């Protein structure tokens, strides 16, 4: 499962006044999020949760997913 906040793609969003730690966590690597999202979309097929549950019964599904994520089998 993957979720992204809409603001995580908005490099031109207004900057909030907050403690340094909060600003760092909120804005660090913001400029690279779109590229990373594109790589995820290219690397994996996406579908609904319902489709994922139905396909989880397929033999080897879990092993293929683990190998795709970790590079190990």
N, CA, C and O atoms as a MOPAC input file, in Angstrom:
PM7 MOZYME 1SCF
protein

 N      0.84800 1    -1.16000 1     0.00000 1
 C      0.00000 1     0.00000 1     0.00000 1
 C      0.90100 1     1.23400 1     0.00000 1
 O      1.95100 1     1.26300 1     0.64200 1
 N      0.47100 1     2.22000 1    -0.71800 1
 C      1.26400 1     3.43900 1    -0.85900 1
 C      0.34000 1     4.63700 1    -0.73900 1
 O     -0.74400 1     4.65100 1    -1.32300 1
 N      0.76200 1     5.63900 1     0.01200 1
 C     -0.01200 1     6.86900 1     0.14600 1
 C      0.94800 1     8.04800 1     0.12200 1
 O      2.04200 1     7.99100 1     0.68500 1
 N      0.52500 1     9.10300 1    -0.53000 1
 C      1.31300 1    10.32900 1    -0.55800 1
 C      0.36800 1    11.50600 1    -0.34500 1
 O     -0.73400 1    11.53700 1    -0.89300 1
 N      0.80300 1    12.45700 1     0.44500 1
 C      0.01200 1    13.66400 1     0.66500 1
 C      0.15700 1    14.57600 1    -0.56200 1
 O      1.24400 1    14.65900 1    -1.13400 1
 N     -0.89400 1    15.24600 1    -0.96600 1
 C     -0.79200 1    16.15800 1    -2.11900 1
 C      0.28800 1    17.23400 1    -1.94200 1
 O      0.95300 1    17.61600 1    -2.90500 1
 N      0.45700 1    17.71600 1    -0.71300 1
 C      1.46600 1    18.77000 1    -0.50300 1
 C      2.88800 1    18.25600 1    -0.72300 1
 O      3.81000 1    19.04900 1    -0.90900 1
 N      3.07100 1    16.93200 1    -0.70300 1
 C      4.41100 1    16.38300 1    -0.89200 1
 C      4.90000 1    16.51100 1    -2.33100 1
 O      6.06600 1    16.23900 1    -2.61700 1
 N      4.01800 1    16.92200 1    -3.23600 1
 C      4.39600 1    17.15300 1    -4.63200 1
 C      4.45000 1    18.63600 1    -4.98200 1
 O      4.84400 1    18.99200 1    -6.09200 1
 N      4.06400 1    19.49300 1    -4.06200 1
 C      3.96100 1    20.93200 1    -4.32300 1
 C      5.19800 1    21.67100 1    -3.82900 1
 O      5.27500 1    22.05700 1    -2.66300 1
 N      6.15800 1    21.86400 1    -4.71500 1
 C      7.39600 1    22.55000 1    -4.32000 1
 C      7.18700 1    24.04700 1    -4.11600 1
 O      8.03100 1    24.71100 1    -3.51400 1
 N      6.08000 1    24.58300 1    -4.60900 1
 C      5.80500 1    26.01700 1    -4.48100 1
 C      4.83600 1    26.34300 1    -3.34900 1
 O      4.32600 1    27.46100 1    -3.27200 1
 N      4.58400 1    25.38800 1    -2.48300 1
 C      3.65600 1    25.62900 1    -1.38100 1
 C      4.19500 1    26.70700 1    -0.44200 1
 O      5.40800 1    26.86100 1    -0.30100 1
 N      3.29700 1    27.45100 1     0.19600 1
 C      3.75600 1    28.45200 1     1.16800 1
 C      4.48100 1    27.77200 1     2.32400 1
 O      4.07700 1    26.70300 1     2.78200 1
 N      5.54100 1    28.39500 1     2.78200 1
 C      6.31400 1    27.82900 1     3.89500 1
 C      5.67600 1    28.23700 1     5.22000 1
 O      5.34100 1    29.40400 1     5.42400 1
 N      5.51100 1    27.26600 1     6.11700 1
 C      4.90900 1    27.53700 1     7.41800 1
 C      5.97200 1    27.95700 1     8.41400 1
 O      7.14000 1    27.58400 1     8.30700 1
 N      5.53900 1    28.73500 1     9.37500 1
 C      6.42000 1    29.09900 1    10.47900 1
 C      6.27900 1    28.01100 1    11.52600 1
 O      5.20000 1    27.80300 1    12.08200 1
 N      7.37000 1    27.32500 1    11.78800 1
 C      7.36100 1    26.20500 1    12.73000 1
 C      8.78300 1    26.00300 1    13.24200 1
 O      9.73100 1    26.57500 1    12.70500 1
 N      8.92400 1    25.19300 1    14.27600 1
 C     10.27500 1    24.87700 1    14.75900 1
 C     11.12000 1    24.23900 1    13.65500 1
 O     10.59200 1    23.61800 1    12.73200 1
 N     12.40600 1    24.39700 1    13.76500 1
 C     13.33900 1    23.89800 1    12.75000 1
 C     13.11300 1    22.41800 1    12.43800 1
 O     13.11300 1    22.03400 1    11.26800 1
 N     12.92300 1    21.59100 1    13.44900 1
 C     12.73900 1    20.15300 1    13.23000 1
 C     11.49700 1    19.89400 1    12.36900 1
 O     11.53400 1    19.05300 1    11.47200 1
 N     10.42300 1    20.59700 1    12.63200 1
 C      9.19100 1    20.41400 1    11.84800 1
 C      9.37400 1    20.88000 1    10.41300 1
 O      8.92400 1    20.21500 1     9.47900 1
 N     10.03100 1    22.01900 1    10.23300 1
 C     10.27100 1    22.51400 1     8.87300 1
 C     11.17100 1    21.56200 1     8.10400 1
 O     10.92800 1    21.29900 1     6.92700 1
 N     12.19100 1    21.04800 1     8.74200 1
 C     13.09600 1    20.10400 1     8.09100 1
 C     12.33000 1    18.86900 1     7.62800 1
 O     12.46300 1    18.44000 1     6.48200 1
 N     11.53400 1    18.30400 1     8.52300 1
 C     10.77600 1    17.08700 1     8.21900 1
 C      9.76200 1    17.33300 1     7.09900 1
 O      9.50400 1    16.44600 1     6.28600 1
 N      9.20300 1    18.51300 1     7.06100 1
 C      8.15900 1    18.83900 1     6.09100 1
 C      8.72000 1    19.15300 1     4.70000 1
 O      8.11700 1    18.78600 1     3.69100 1
 N      9.85300 1    19.82000 1     4.64800 1
 C     10.35600 1    20.31200 1     3.35700 1
 C     11.58800 1    19.58400 1     2.81500 1
 O     11.91000 1    19.73800 1     1.63700 1
 N     12.28100 1    18.80000 1     3.63200 1
 C     13.48600 1    18.11200 1     3.17600 1
 C     13.15900 1    17.16700 1     2.02600 1
 O     12.21500 1    16.38200 1     2.12300 1
 N     13.91200 1    17.22900 1     0.95900 1
 C     13.76800 1    16.36600 1    -0.22400 1
 C     12.45700 1    16.56400 1    -0.97700 1
 O     12.08400 1    15.70800 1    -1.77900 1
 N     11.75900 1    17.64800 1    -0.74600 1
 C     10.49800 1    17.92100 1    -1.43100 1
 C     10.69700 1    17.98000 1    -2.94500 1
 O      9.82200 1    17.56600 1    -3.70400 1
 N     11.83600 1    18.49100 1    -3.38000 1
 C     12.08900 1    18.63400 1    -4.81700 1
 C     12.30500 1    17.29000 1    -5.51700 1
 O     12.23600 1    17.21700 1    -6.74400 1
 N     12.56400 1    16.23700 1    -4.75800 1
 C     12.81400 1    14.92800 1    -5.37400 1
 C     11.61400 1    13.98000 1    -5.30300 1
 O     11.66500 1    12.87900 1    -5.85100 1
 N     10.54900 1    14.39400 1    -4.64000 1
 C      9.40000 1    13.50500 1    -4.44600 1
 C      8.75200 1    13.09900 1    -5.76000 1
 O      8.42500 1    11.92600 1    -5.94500 1
 N      8.56000 1    14.02900 1    -6.66400 1
 C      7.89900 1    13.70800 1    -7.93000 1
 C      8.69500 1    12.67200 1    -8.72300 1
 O      8.12100 1    11.74200 1    -9.29100 1
 N     10.00200 1    12.83400 1    -8.75800 1
 C     10.86100 1    11.86800 1    -9.47000 1
 C     10.76900 1    10.48700 1    -8.82200 1
 O     10.67700 1     9.47900 1    -9.52300 1
 N     10.79400 1    10.43600 1    -7.50200 1
 C     10.70300 1     9.16000 1    -6.79100 1
 C      9.34100 1     8.49900 1    -7.03000 1
 O      9.26400 1     7.28400 1    -7.21100 1
 N      8.28200 1     9.28900 1    -7.03000 1
 C      6.95100 1     8.75800 1    -7.30800 1
 C      6.90200 1     8.17600 1    -8.72500 1
 O      6.32700 1     7.10900 1    -8.93900 1
 N      7.49400 1     8.86500 1    -9.67100 1
 C      7.54400 1     8.36900 1   -11.04300 1
 C      8.25500 1     7.03100 1   -11.14600 1
 O      7.82200 1     6.15000 1   -11.88800 1
 N      9.34500 1     6.87500 1   -10.40500 1
 C     10.07400 1     5.59900 1   -10.41000 1
 C      9.22600 1     4.48100 1    -9.82300 1
 O      9.24400 1     3.36100 1   -10.33300 1
 N      8.48500 1     4.77000 1    -8.75700 1
 C      7.59800 1     3.75900 1    -8.17800 1
 C      6.51300 1     3.34700 1    -9.16700 1
 O      6.22200 1     2.16000 1    -9.32000 1
 N      5.91700 1     4.32900 1    -9.83500 1
 C      4.85800 1     4.03700 1   -10.79400 1
 C      5.37200 1     3.23700 1   -11.98400 1
 O      4.65100 1     2.40400 1   -12.53500 1
 N      6.61800 1     3.48800 1   -12.38100 1
 C      7.22300 1     2.72400 1   -13.47900 1
 C      7.58600 1     1.29700 1   -13.05700 1
 O      7.47400 1     0.36200 1   -13.84900 1
 N      8.01700 1     1.13900 1   -11.81100 1
 C      8.53200 1    -0.14800 1   -11.34600 1
 C      7.44900 1    -1.14200 1   -10.94200 1
 O      7.65900 1    -2.35300 1   -11.00900 1
 N      6.29200 1    -0.63500 1   -10.52200 1
 C      5.26600 1    -1.51700 1    -9.99500 1
 C      3.93700 1    -1.25600 1   -10.67900 1
 O      3.63300 1    -0.12800 1   -11.06500 1
 N      3.14900 1    -2.31200 1   -10.82600 1
 C      1.79100 1    -2.13200 1   -11.32700 1
 C      0.91600 1    -1.73900 1   -10.14400 1
 O      1.06700 1    -2.27600 1    -9.04700 1
 N      0.01900 1    -0.81800 1   -10.36600 1
 C     -0.84400 1    -0.31600 1    -9.30600 1
 C     -2.26400 1    -0.81300 1    -9.53500 1
 O     -2.67200 1    -1.06200 1   -10.66900 1
 N     -2.99500 1    -0.95300 1    -8.46800 1
 C     -4.38700 1    -1.37400 1    -8.54800 1
 C     -5.10000 1    -1.03900 1    -7.26300 1
 O     -4.53700 1    -0.41600 1    -6.36300 1
 N     -6.32200 1    -1.45200 1    -7.19100 1
 C     -7.12000 1    -1.18400 1    -5.99700 1
 C     -6.77800 1    -2.17900 1    -4.88900 1
 O     -6.15300 1    -3.20900 1    -5.14200 1
 N     -7.18100 1    -1.87200 1    -3.69000 1
 C     -6.98100 1    -2.78400 1    -2.57500 1
 C     -7.75000 1    -4.07700 1    -2.83800 1
 O     -7.25800 1    -5.16600 1    -2.54200 1
 N     -8.94700 1    -3.95800 1    -3.39000 1
 C     -9.75200 1    -5.15200 1    -3.71100 1
 C     -9.00300 1    -6.06900 1    -4.66700 1
 O     -8.97600 1    -7.28400 1    -4.47300 1
 N     -8.39400 1    -5.49000 1    -5.70100 1
 C     -7.62400 1    -6.29800 1    -6.65200 1
 C     -6.44100 1    -6.98100 1    -5.96400 1
 O     -6.13100 1    -8.13500 1    -6.26100 1
 N     -5.79100 1    -6.28200 1    -5.06200 1
 C     -4.64100 1    -6.84500 1    -4.35100 1
 C     -5.05100 1    -8.01600 1    -3.47500 1
 O     -4.35100 1    -9.02700 1    -3.41100 1
 N     -6.18000 1    -7.88200 1    -2.80600 1
 C     -6.66100 1    -8.97100 1    -1.95200 1
 C     -6.99300 1   -10.19500 1    -2.79700 1
 O     -6.64700 1   -11.31800 1    -2.43200 1
 N     -7.65900 1    -9.98100 1    -3.91600 1
 C     -8.01200 1   -11.10000 1    -4.79700 1
 C     -6.77500 1   -11.78400 1    -5.35500 1
 O     -6.74300 1   -13.01000 1    -5.46600 1
 N     -5.75400 1   -11.00500 1    -5.70700 1
 C     -4.55900 1   -11.59500 1    -6.31700 1
 C     -3.61000 1   -12.18700 1    -5.28200 1
 O     -2.67100 1   -12.89300 1    -5.65200 1
 N     -3.82800 1   -11.91900 1    -4.00000 1
 C     -2.91700 1   -12.44500 1    -2.97600 1
 C     -3.00400 1   -13.95700 1    -2.85700 1
 O     -2.13200 1   -14.58600 1    -2.25900 1
 N     -4.04800 1   -14.54000 1    -3.42200 1
 C     -4.19000 1   -15.99200 1    -3.39300 1
 C     -3.36300 1   -16.67700 1    -4.47400 1
 O     -3.24300 1   -17.90200 1    -4.48500 1
 N     -2.79400 1   -15.89100 1    -5.38100 1
 C     -1.99700 1   -16.48300 1    -6.44900 1
 C     -0.71200 1   -17.07100 1    -5.87600 1
 O     -0.07900 1   -16.46200 1    -5.01300 1
 N     -0.32600 1   -18.24900 1    -6.35100 1
 C      0.88900 1   -18.91000 1    -5.86400 1
 C      2.10800 1   -18.06500 1    -6.20900 1
 O      2.27300 1   -17.62000 1    -7.34500 1
 N      2.94900 1   -17.85400 1    -5.22000 1
 C      4.18800 1   -17.12700 1    -5.42800 1
 C      4.06200 1   -15.62400 1    -5.37400 1
 O      5.06700 1   -14.92900 1    -5.52600 1
 N      2.87100 1   -15.09200 1    -5.16400 1
 C      2.68400 1   -13.63900 1    -5.16000 1
 C      3.55700 1   -12.97100 1    -4.10000 1
 O      4.24700 1   -11.99600 1    -4.39600 1
 N      3.53600 1   -13.47900 1    -2.88100 1
 C      4.31700 1   -12.88300 1    -1.80300 1
 C      5.80500 1   -12.96200 1    -2.09000 1
 O      6.53700 1   -12.00500 1    -1.83600 1
 N      6.25700 1   -14.07700 1    -2.61000 1
 C      7.67600 1   -14.23900 1    -2.91300 1
 C      8.11400 1   -13.26500 1    -3.99100 1
 O      9.20400 1   -12.70000 1    -3.90100 1
 N      7.29000 1   -13.05800 1    -5.00800 1
 C      7.61900 1   -12.11900 1    -6.08600 1
 C      7.68300 1   -10.69300 1    -5.55100 1
 O      8.56100 1    -9.92300 1    -5.93800 1
 N      6.76500 1   -10.34300 1    -4.67300 1
 C      6.75300 1    -9.00000 1    -4.11300 1
 C      7.99100 1    -8.75700 1    -3.26900 1
 O      8.62100 1    -7.70400 1    -3.37300 1
 N      8.34600 1    -9.73300 1    -2.42900 1
 C      9.53800 1    -9.59700 1    -1.60100 1
 C     10.77700 1    -9.45600 1    -2.46500 1
 O     11.64100 1    -8.62800 1    -2.17800 1
 N     10.87300 1   -10.25000 1    -3.51300 1
 C     12.03100 1   -10.17200 1    -4.40600 1
 C     12.07900 1    -8.82400 1    -5.10700 1
 O     13.15800 1    -8.25300 1    -5.26400 1
 N     10.93000 1    -8.30200 1    -5.53200 1
 C     10.90300 1    -7.01000 1    -6.22400 1
 C     11.33800 1    -5.88300 1    -5.30500 1
 O     12.03400 1    -4.96500 1    -5.73900 1
 N     10.94400 1    -5.93900 1    -4.05400 1
 C     11.26300 1    -4.86500 1    -3.11500 1
 C     12.70200 1    -4.96400 1    -2.61400 1
 O     13.40100 1    -3.95400 1    -2.53500 1
 N     13.14700 1    -6.16600 1    -2.27800 1
 C     14.46300 1    -6.32100 1    -1.65000 1
 C     15.56600 1    -6.71500 1    -2.61800 1
 O     16.74900 1    -6.52700 1    -2.33200 1
 N     15.17700 1    -7.26100 1    -3.76200 1
 C     16.17900 1    -7.75700 1    -4.69800 1
 C     16.69900 1    -9.14000 1    -4.31500 1
 O     17.61500 1    -9.66900 1    -4.94500 1
 N     16.08900 1    -9.72800 1    -3.25400 1
 C     16.50600 1   -11.05900 1    -2.78600 1
 C     15.35900 1   -12.03300 1    -2.99200 1
 O     14.19200 1   -11.64200 1    -2.97000 1
 N     15.69200 1   -13.29600 1    -3.19200 1
 C     14.63300 1   -14.32500 1    -3.28700 1
 C     14.75300 1   -15.31900 1    -2.18700 1
 O     13.95200 1   -16.25100 1    -2.10700 1

